[in-house]
Amino acid sequence: MSDAMQPLPVFVDEDIGLDELSRSLRCNTELIVTLVHEGVLEPMGESAQDWRFAGAALLRARRAVRLARDLQPRFILVENV
């Protein structure tokens, strides 16, 4: 199985930080920050440095990142029209 096809770890019983979530989802932290600002994800903590995400939020984050990756080329095409 290729590296891209490896299953991602699921953190159900523990909270994870921004960097750990970013690594788990194989995306940059800016995308996660955007998802928080848009209300898709709700971290615990005041600032991004202190954010903790409940393990169950990983499933929502995976879906959101996948949608962002799938839709990004379409948004670029629409903006260039």
C-alpha positions as CSV (number, residue, x, y, z in Angstrom):
1,M,0.0,0.0,0.0
2,S,1.4,3.4,-1.0
3,D,2.1,6.1,1.6
4,A,-0.9,8.1,0.3
5,M,-3.2,5.2,0.8
6,Q,-2.2,4.4,4.4
7,P,-5.1,4.8,6.8
8,L,-4.8,7.8,9.1
9,P,-4.8,7.3,12.8
10,V,-8.0,7.9,14.6
11,F,-7.8,9.8,17.9
12,V,-11.1,9.1,19.7
13,D,-10.2,9.2,23.3
14,E,-7.7,12.0,23.3
15,D,-7.5,15.7,22.2
16,I,-5.0,16.6,19.6
17,G,-3.3,19.9,18.8
18,L,-3.2,21.9,15.6
19,D,0.1,20.5,14.4
20,E,-0.8,17.0,15.1
21,L,-4.2,17.4,13.3
22,S,-2.4,18.9,10.4
23,R,0.0,16.0,10.1
24,S,-2.8,13.5,10.5
25,L,-4.8,15.1,7.7
26,R,-1.7,15.7,5.5
27,C,-2.6,19.4,5.1
28,N,-1.2,22.7,6.1
29,T,-2.2,24.4,9.3
30,E,-3.6,27.4,7.3
31,L,-6.4,25.2,6.0
32,I,-7.4,24.1,9.5
33,V,-7.3,27.7,10.7
34,T,-9.6,28.6,7.8
35,L,-12.0,25.7,8.8
36,V,-12.1,27.0,12.3
37,H,-12.8,30.6,11.2
38,E,-15.6,29.3,9.0
39,G,-17.1,27.4,11.9
40,V,-16.5,23.9,10.5
41,L,-14.2,23.0,13.4
42,E,-14.5,24.1,17.0
43,P,-11.3,23.9,18.9
44,M,-10.9,24.2,22.6
45,G,-8.5,27.1,23.6
46,E,-8.1,30.8,22.9
47,S,-5.4,31.0,20.3
48,A,-4.2,28.6,17.5
49,Q,-1.1,27.8,19.6
50,D,-3.4,26.5,22.4
51,W,-6.1,24.9,20.2
52,R,-7.1,21.3,21.1
53,F,-9.4,19.3,19.0
54,A,-11.6,16.5,20.3
55,G,-10.7,13.2,18.8
56,A,-14.2,12.8,17.3
57,A,-13.6,16.1,15.4
58,L,-11.0,14.3,13.2
59,L,-13.7,12.7,11.1
60,R,-15.4,16.0,10.4
61,A,-12.0,17.5,9.7
62,R,-11.1,14.7,7.2
63,R,-14.3,15.3,5.3
64,A,-13.8,19.0,5.2
65,V,-10.2,18.7,4.0
66,R,-11.3,16.2,1.3
67,L,-14.0,18.6,0.1
68,A,-11.6,21.5,0.1
69,R,-9.2,19.5,-2.0
70,D,-11.9,18.3,-4.4
71,L,-13.5,21.7,-4.9
72,Q,-10.4,23.9,-5.0
73,P,-9.7,23.5,-8.8
74,R,-13.3,24.4,-9.5
75,F,-13.1,27.6,-7.5
76,I,-9.9,28.5,-9.4
77,L,-11.7,28.0,-12.7
78,V,-14.7,30.1,-11.7
79,E,-12.5,32.9,-10.5
80,N,-10.7,33.1,-13.8
81,V,-13.9,33.4,-15.9
